[in-house]
Amino acid sequence: MSPAPRHGRGRYDVIVVGAGLSGSLVAKELGDKGWRVLVLEAGTGTLDSWPGHLDALDTFHGALAKVPNSPYRPNAAAPSPDVLDLTGLPSGGYRAHGYFVQQGPLPYATDYLRARGGTVLHWLGLTPRMHPEDFRTRRTYGYGRDWPLGYDDLEPHYRAAERALGVAGNAAEQAAAIGLPFPDGYVYPMHEIPRSYVDDVFAARLDGATVREAPGAPDTTLRVVGTPHARNSTPDRRYDAGRGYRPAGAAGLPNYGERCVGNASCVPICPVQAKYTPLKTQAAWDRRRVRLLTHAVVSRVLADGNGRALGVEYQEYEDPAAPVATTRTAEADVVVLAAHAVENARLLLVSRLAGRSDQVGRNLMDHPVLLGWGLAGHPVGPFRGPASTAGLESFRTGPARRERAPFRI
């Protein structure tokens, strides 16, 4: 979708800050309902054309460190944090020298991307559902806080998200192995991604084996289970009561992406565009209703004396290498912040909004991950296929959750 003309003049029903996953889906839903939507994106349209995609691939291939942001050229006007911004010190601790000013004992050691499409340009693409137990840990296990809603409340929205992202998976396997409830006859939009050879090797050795986490604890039976993916496989003709699945763009709009062919570079870029990115949703925007403006760094949310949003102030720039910007404003009845947890909090703080709880900018959560390596008895051909196609899900549920957090392998 072309961002021209440049300025966000006039009044809109909604301004969406950020053209990533959430912002793109919100803009599509509201545009389809007839709302006038302005989407402001701080970054450039990195992959909004085939030459742009090829340039990102060339940049990735030439990068010495294949980190998540490596395919995407730096932008001085809208910089992104990078995993390479942190350097460990011989005496302990670290030094931060990037977009973030970090002085605490525990740095934010990951990244996100400020560009059209957002961080989902370099996500892994796995789309597992939460388990019903996750919503009621207080009632079930006596700790934490129960959610104000449950799995059954969210289940229709899971299906809507799986349709929007074009998820490939095996619902029957998810129900049998994990205990996820699905409506009768439900199948994912696309057939599951085939398991890799290394997954089959693990399954042959582990399926049916039992482990005991502590003396006297019940046995846990292991089983290798396929993981749902937001990437193209073969559309399932059984989907939607036999109507099948039509990927985004099938109604005369650009249809991004081939089927997954196993390049294994899902993070940071899929060469054949099989993995879902928000660009696929943007291809299906109602262009009469949804307008995108890139190179627009929102600097403040404008509000009246009662804290009600009136619009935004943003900095419009031309050259990402020389960030000379012009201050502009755009007006709307509603402002949606969809610019990443850190950027959303920053905007609220500088705008002096939502401060009554003193919780804005606190309690940031990330994925805790522990990596392990093992030596196989014969060549298993790792990195043939997507970076992850299956896992051990047995530790997500069950009585052991009284003693520890759930996890998957």
Backbone torsions as a table, in degrees:
resi	resn	phi	psi	omega
1	MET	NA	128.6	-178.1
2	SER	-73.8	137.1	178.5
3	PRO	-81.2	-6.6	-177.6
4	ALA	-74.9	148.5	-4.4
5	PRO	-71.5	164.6	-165.9
6	ARG	-70.9	-52.4	-165.5
7	HIS	-79.1	146.9	178.2
8	GLY	-86.2	55.1	-176.4
9	ARG	-75.1	156.7	179.5
10	GLY	89.3	177.3	-179.2
11	ARG	-108.8	139.8	-178.0
12	TYR	-116.0	161.0	172.6
13	ASP	-72.0	-39.4	-177.2
14	VAL	-142.3	139.2	167.6
15	ILE	-110.9	125.7	176.7
16	VAL	-106.7	124.0	-179.9
17	VAL	-96.8	107.4	179.4
18	GLY	112.0	123.9	179.6
19	ALA	-104.3	44.6	174.8
20	GLY	-95.8	-152.2	-175.0
21	LEU	-61.6	-58.4	-175.6
22	SER	-64.4	-46.2	-178.6
23	GLY	-62.0	-39.0	-179.4
24	SER	-67.3	-41.5	179.6
25	LEU	-68.8	-41.7	178.1
26	VAL	-61.3	-45.7	-179.6
27	ALA	-61.1	-40.0	179.6
28	LYS	-65.7	-47.1	-178.5
29	GLU	-60.6	-45.5	-178.5
30	LEU	-70.5	-40.0	177.9
31	GLY	-62.1	-39.7	178.8
32	ASP	-64.9	-23.5	178.9
33	LYS	-91.8	5.0	175.2
34	GLY	94.9	5.3	179.3
35	TRP	-78.3	147.3	174.1
36	ARG	-88.4	118.0	-171.3
37	VAL	-122.8	133.0	171.6
38	LEU	-111.7	123.6	176.8
39	VAL	-105.6	122.1	179.6
40	LEU	-107.2	122.3	-179.1
41	GLU	-116.6	126.3	-177.8
42	ALA	-67.8	-33.8	-175.3
43	GLY	-90.7	-168.2	-179.6
44	THR	-93.1	173.3	173.4
45	GLY	-86.0	70.5	-170.1
46	THR	-52.9	-45.9	-174.3
47	LEU	-119.8	27.8	-174.3
48	ASP	-81.8	9.6	175.2
49	SER	-148.7	160.9	178.2
50	TRP	-63.5	-43.0	174.5
51	PRO	-59.1	-36.0	177.3
52	GLY	-64.7	-39.9	177.5
53	HIS	-63.8	-43.6	179.2
54	LEU	-64.9	-36.7	176.8
55	ASP	-63.5	-40.5	177.8
56	ALA	-64.1	-39.6	177.1
57	LEU	-62.8	-44.6	178.9
58	ASP	-62.3	-41.1	178.9
59	THR	-63.3	-41.0	177.7
60	PHE	-62.6	-47.0	-178.4
61	HIS	-62.5	-32.0	-178.0
62	GLY	-86.9	-7.6	-177.7
63	ALA	-75.5	135.9	178.2
64	LEU	-70.1	-39.4	178.4
65	ALA	-109.0	118.6	-176.5
66	LYS	-86.2	61.7	-179.4
67	VAL	-85.2	167.7	-173.9
68	PRO	-54.6	-37.0	-177.3
69	ASN	-89.4	3.2	-171.5
70	SER	-63.0	-27.6	178.8
71	PRO	-77.4	-12.9	-166.7
72	TYR	-109.2	122.6	-172.3
73	ARG	-64.3	143.8	179.5
74	PRO	-60.0	150.1	-178.6
75	ASN	-132.8	105.9	-177.6
76	ALA	-66.6	-25.4	-179.0
77	ALA	-79.8	-25.7	178.7
78	ALA	-143.4	71.8	-175.9
79	PRO	-68.0	155.8	178.1
80	SER	-118.4	145.1	172.7
81	PRO	-68.4	149.7	-175.3
82	ASP	-136.5	148.4	179.0
83	VAL	-63.9	-20.8	179.8
84	LEU	-83.7	-0.2	180.0
85	ASP	-76.7	-12.3	-177.1
86	LEU	-106.6	135.1	177.2
87	THR	-125.7	125.8	175.9
88	GLY	-72.1	143.2	-178.8
89	LEU	-101.4	143.1	-178.0
90	PRO	-57.2	-32.7	-177.9
91	SER	-87.2	4.8	-176.7
92	GLY	103.7	162.3	-178.1
93	GLY	80.6	-158.6	-173.2
94	TYR	-155.1	168.9	172.2
95	ARG	-127.8	130.3	178.6
96	ALA	-106.2	130.4	-175.9
97	HIS	-139.1	34.0	-179.3
98	GLY	-121.8	-143.7	-177.0
99	TYR	-64.5	-38.7	-178.4
100	PHE	-84.8	139.6	165.9
101	VAL	-93.4	111.8	-175.1
102	GLN	-124.9	126.2	-177.7
103	GLN	-131.4	-2.4	-178.6
104	GLY	-81.5	175.9	-177.5
105	PRO	-74.5	-21.4	-176.4
106	LEU	-123.4	100.5	-175.9
107	PRO	-76.1	157.6	170.5
108	TYR	-79.4	103.2	-166.8
109	ALA	-100.7	25.6	177.6
110	THR	-127.1	-157.4	-172.8
111	ASP	-147.0	173.3	164.1
112	TYR	-151.2	171.6	-171.3
113	LEU	-125.0	125.8	176.1
114	ARG	-99.0	92.9	-179.3
115	ALA	-161.6	163.5	176.2
116	ARG	-60.7	117.4	-172.8
117	GLY	109.3	-26.6	173.6
118	GLY	67.1	-162.4	-174.7
119	THR	-64.7	-20.6	179.1
120	VAL	-69.1	-8.8	170.6
121	LEU	-62.0	-29.0	-178.0
122	HIS	-125.1	30.0	176.2
123	TRP	-81.6	167.6	-178.5
124	LEU	-75.3	-29.3	175.4
125	GLY	93.9	11.1	178.4
126	LEU	-85.6	140.3	-173.0
127	THR	-134.1	57.0	177.1
128	PRO	-72.1	146.4	172.5
129	ARG	-80.4	154.2	169.7
130	MET	-71.8	160.4	-179.5
131	HIS	-94.0	149.0	177.8
132	PRO	-52.2	-33.0	178.8
133	GLU	-62.5	-29.3	-176.1
134	ASP	-62.7	-22.5	-176.1
135	PHE	-90.6	-8.0	-173.8
136	ARG	-140.9	50.8	-178.0
137	THR	-68.1	-31.9	178.9
138	ARG	-65.0	-48.9	-178.9
139	ARG	-68.4	-35.6	-173.2
140	THR	-87.4	-40.7	-171.7
141	TYR	-122.9	-5.0	174.3
142	GLY	81.8	18.2	176.6
143	TYR	-143.1	167.7	178.8
144	GLY	73.1	-161.7	177.8
145	ARG	-127.0	136.0	175.2
146	ASP	-72.8	146.3	174.7
147	TRP	-67.8	153.3	175.1
148	PRO	-75.2	-4.6	174.7
149	LEU	-138.4	166.9	-175.6
150	GLY	-121.3	-177.9	-179.4
151	TYR	-58.2	-41.4	-177.8
152	ASP	-62.9	-33.3	177.6
153	ASP	-66.8	-36.7	-176.0
154	LEU	-88.5	-16.2	-172.2
155	GLU	-54.5	-45.4	177.0
156	PRO	-61.8	-31.0	179.6
157	HIS	-75.5	-31.8	171.5
158	TYR	-58.7	-44.9	-180.0
159	ARG	-63.6	-39.7	178.4
160	ALA	-64.1	-41.0	178.9
161	ALA	-66.3	-39.7	179.7
162	GLU	-65.7	-31.5	175.3
163	ARG	-70.9	-44.1	-177.5
164	ALA	-64.9	-35.3	-177.5
165	LEU	-92.2	-10.7	-178.8
166	GLY	67.3	55.4	-172.6
167	VAL	-75.1	138.4	174.5
168	ALA	-106.2	130.0	-178.8
169	GLY	-178.3	-179.9	-179.7
170	ASN	-122.1	99.6	-175.8
171	ALA	-64.9	-36.8	179.7
172	ALA	-62.9	-40.2	178.0
173	GLU	-67.4	-40.3	178.4
174	GLN	-62.5	-38.7	179.5
175	ALA	-68.9	-45.1	-175.6
176	ALA	-72.6	-40.5	-172.7
177	ALA	-87.8	-29.9	-174.3
178	ILE	-113.3	-23.3	-177.3
179	GLY	86.9	26.7	179.1
180	LEU	-82.0	126.9	177.7
181	PRO	-78.2	133.8	174.5
182	PHE	-128.5	153.8	171.3
183	PRO	-60.5	152.1	179.7
184	ASP	-55.5	129.4	175.8
185	GLY	81.1	2.9	-176.6
186	TYR	-69.1	135.8	170.7
187	VAL	-129.1	154.2	176.1
188	TYR	-69.2	159.9	-179.7
189	PRO	-56.0	-33.2	-179.3
190	MET	-128.9	153.6	176.0
191	HIS	-62.0	153.3	-176.6
192	GLU	-60.6	149.9	172.5
193	ILE	-69.0	130.6	-179.8
194	PRO	-57.8	142.4	176.9
195	ARG	-66.8	148.0	177.2
196	SER	-77.0	165.4	179.3
197	TYR	-61.3	-41.0	-179.1
198	VAL	-63.1	-33.5	174.7
199	ASP	-63.8	-41.0	178.8
200	ASP	-64.9	-36.2	177.2
201	VAL	-62.8	-45.8	178.3
202	PHE	-63.5	-42.5	-178.6
203	ALA	-61.8	-39.9	-179.1
204	ALA	-63.0	-31.6	-177.6
205	ARG	-92.8	-26.6	-169.8
206	LEU	-107.2	-32.1	-174.8
207	ASP	-57.1	123.9	-180.0
208	GLY	91.3	-14.8	176.5
209	ALA	-70.8	155.1	-179.5
210	THR	-121.6	149.9	174.6
211	VAL	-131.4	155.0	178.7
212	ARG	-124.4	120.2	-173.5
213	GLU	-72.3	-27.1	-179.4
214	ALA	-155.4	157.4	177.8
215	PRO	-57.4	131.6	-179.6
216	GLY	84.9	-8.6	179.2
217	ALA	-77.1	154.2	177.3
218	PRO	-68.2	154.9	177.2
219	ASP	-69.7	145.1	172.0
220	THR	-111.2	123.2	-179.2
221	THR	-88.1	130.7	-177.3
222	LEU	-90.3	147.1	175.0
223	ARG	-157.9	129.2	176.0
224	VAL	-78.6	124.2	-173.7
225	VAL	-123.0	133.8	176.1
226	GLY	-63.2	147.3	-179.4
227	THR	-105.5	133.3	174.0
228	PRO	-61.9	144.0	-176.5
229	HIS	-127.2	144.7	168.5
230	ALA	-95.7	69.8	177.2
231	ARG	-150.2	155.3	-173.6
232	ASN	-71.8	129.9	165.2
233	SER	-124.7	-126.7	176.1
234	THR	-105.8	122.7	177.7
235	PRO	-55.5	139.0	-178.1
236	ASP	-89.5	118.7	-178.0
237	ARG	-65.9	-18.1	-179.8
238	ARG	-79.7	-13.0	-174.1
239	TYR	-64.6	148.2	176.3
240	ASP	56.5	52.9	177.6
241	ALA	55.7	37.9	176.0
242	GLY	90.4	-1.5	178.8
243	ARG	-80.4	-15.5	177.8
244	GLY	80.8	-177.8	-176.8
245	TYR	-120.6	130.4	176.3
246	ARG	-113.0	114.4	-178.3
247	PRO	-59.9	159.1	178.4
248	ALA	-54.6	134.7	179.2
249	GLY	95.2	-3.2	-175.3
250	ALA	-69.0	-19.7	-178.0
251	ALA	-90.8	56.4	175.7
252	GLY	84.1	0.3	178.8
253	LEU	-101.5	164.1	179.8
254	PRO	-57.1	133.7	179.9
255	ASN	-109.7	99.6	-175.9
256	TYR	-70.2	137.4	161.2
257	GLY	97.2	138.9	170.2
258	GLU	-92.2	-178.0	172.1
259	ARG	-72.1	151.5	178.2
260	CYS	-60.2	128.5	178.6
261	VAL	-117.0	13.4	170.8
262	GLY	77.3	42.6	178.3
263	ASN	-72.4	-21.3	175.7
264	ALA	71.4	8.0	176.7
265	SER	-107.3	36.3	-179.2
266	CYS	-51.0	-44.1	167.3
267	VAL	-106.2	109.1	22.1
268	PRO	-111.5	-3.2	-175.9
269	ILE	-158.2	137.3	175.7
270	CYS	-93.7	115.9	-176.9
271	PRO	-59.7	-33.5	-176.2
272	VAL	-100.0	6.6	177.1
273	GLN	59.6	34.3	177.5
274	ALA	-75.2	-31.3	-177.5
275	LYS	-74.7	144.2	177.2
276	TYR	-65.1	134.6	165.3
277	THR	-134.1	160.9	178.7
278	PRO	-60.0	-16.2	177.2
279	LEU	-61.7	-28.5	177.8
280	LYS	-68.9	-40.8	176.1
281	THR	-66.1	-41.5	-179.6
282	GLN	-62.6	-30.9	177.7
283	ALA	-64.3	-21.4	-178.9
284	ALA	-103.1	7.6	175.0
285	TRP	-61.0	147.1	170.0
286	ASP	-76.5	105.2	-172.2
287	ARG	-67.9	-16.0	176.5
288	ARG	-76.4	-21.2	-173.3
289	ARG	-111.3	-32.7	-174.5
290	VAL	-109.6	126.1	-179.5
291	ARG	-121.4	131.9	-179.6
292	LEU	-107.5	135.5	174.9
293	LEU	-127.5	109.2	174.5
294	THR	-86.5	177.9	-179.1
295	HIS	58.8	33.5	-175.8
296	ALA	-129.3	97.9	-177.6
297	VAL	-89.4	108.8	179.3
298	VAL	-70.2	125.4	-176.7
299	SER	-107.1	-17.3	-177.8
300	ARG	-164.0	141.6	169.7
301	VAL	-90.6	127.8	-179.4
302	LEU	-88.6	135.4	-176.4
303	ALA	-145.4	159.1	176.2
304	ASP	-85.9	-175.1	-176.5
305	GLY	-64.4	-19.0	178.6
306	ASN	-94.5	4.4	179.4
307	GLY	85.3	8.2	179.2
308	ARG	-82.6	129.4	-176.6
309	ALA	-65.7	138.3	177.3
310	LEU	-115.2	-16.6	-176.2
311	GLY	156.3	-158.2	-179.4
312	VAL	-140.2	157.5	167.7
313	GLU	-106.5	136.0	-180.0
314	TYR	-140.4	157.9	-180.0
315	GLN	-105.5	116.5	-179.2
316	GLU	-98.4	126.7	-178.9
317	TYR	-126.8	163.3	179.7
318	GLU	-107.0	-51.1	-172.6
319	ASP	-104.0	116.4	179.5
320	PRO	-62.4	-21.6	-179.3
321	ALA	-86.4	-16.9	-179.2
322	ALA	-135.4	83.2	-170.4
323	PRO	-71.6	73.7	171.2
324	VAL	-97.5	118.7	-169.4
325	ALA	-120.3	156.7	173.6
326	THR	-112.9	131.1	-179.8
327	THR	-80.6	128.6	179.4
328	ARG	-135.6	167.0	176.6
329	THR	-130.4	155.8	174.2
330	ALA	-138.5	142.5	-175.6
331	GLU	-111.8	145.2	177.0
332	ALA	-161.7	159.8	177.3
333	ASP	-77.3	-26.1	-177.8
334	VAL	-134.8	138.6	174.0
335	VAL	-120.3	124.4	178.5
336	VAL	-106.2	120.5	176.5
337	LEU	-92.0	114.1	-178.0
338	ALA	-136.8	48.2	-171.0
339	ALA	-114.8	24.1	-177.8
340	HIS	92.5	149.3	-176.0
341	ALA	-55.2	-41.5	-178.3
342	VAL	-71.3	-46.8	-178.2
343	GLU	-67.3	-37.2	177.0
344	ASN	-61.0	-45.9	-180.0
345	ALA	-63.8	-40.7	179.1
346	ARG	-60.6	-44.3	-179.7
347	LEU	-63.7	-41.9	178.8
348	LEU	-64.0	-39.9	-178.1
349	LEU	-68.5	-46.3	-179.0
350	VAL	-70.0	-22.6	178.0
351	SER	-89.0	-2.9	-179.2
352	ARG	56.3	48.0	-179.8
353	LEU	-121.7	156.3	175.0
354	ALA	54.9	38.8	-175.4
355	GLY	-98.8	1.0	-174.0
356	ARG	-65.0	-31.9	-176.8
357	SER	-83.7	-16.1	-173.4
358	ASP	60.1	23.5	-179.0
359	GLN	-109.0	-6.7	179.1
360	VAL	-65.5	127.4	-179.4
361	GLY	87.7	1.2	178.4
362	ARG	-109.3	170.0	171.8
363	ASN	64.0	32.5	178.2
364	LEU	-63.5	132.5	179.3
365	MET	-118.3	145.3	177.3
366	ASP	-134.7	-179.2	178.5
367	HIS	-82.2	110.9	170.9
368	PRO	-75.0	127.9	-174.6
369	VAL	-134.2	136.4	172.1
370	LEU	-120.5	122.9	-177.8
371	LEU	-97.0	144.3	176.2
372	GLY	-138.1	152.5	179.6
373	TRP	-124.7	149.7	176.4
374	GLY	-141.9	157.2	179.7
375	LEU	-104.5	119.2	-179.8
376	ALA	-81.3	158.1	-179.4
377	GLY	-77.5	-12.5	178.2
378	HIS	-153.8	164.7	-179.1
379	PRO	-60.9	130.7	-178.0
380	VAL	-115.5	0.4	174.7
381	GLY	60.5	55.6	179.3
382	PRO	-65.0	160.1	179.5
383	PHE	62.8	33.6	167.2
384	ARG	-109.5	106.2	-173.5
385	GLY	110.6	-176.2	176.4
386	PRO	-57.6	160.8	-175.6
387	ALA	-61.7	-24.8	177.1
388	SER	-150.6	129.6	179.6
389	THR	-122.6	-15.9	-177.2
390	ALA	-154.8	173.2	179.8
391	GLY	-163.9	176.1	172.7
392	LEU	-99.2	116.2	-173.5
393	GLU	-104.2	1.6	-171.0
394	SER	-65.9	-19.4	-175.9
395	PHE	-94.8	8.6	178.9
396	ARG	-83.1	-23.0	-173.8
397	THR	-135.3	174.9	173.5
398	GLY	103.2	173.0	-172.9
399	PRO	-62.6	-22.8	179.3
400	ALA	-61.6	-17.8	178.2
401	ARG	-66.0	-13.7	174.6
402	ARG	-68.4	-23.7	-174.4
403	GLU	-108.0	-19.6	-175.6
404	ARG	-153.4	167.9	177.8
405	ALA	-74.6	154.3	174.4
406	PRO	-72.6	154.1	176.7
407	PHE	-155.7	164.6	175.3
408	ARG	-129.6	156.2	-178.6
409	ILE	-117.0	NA	NA
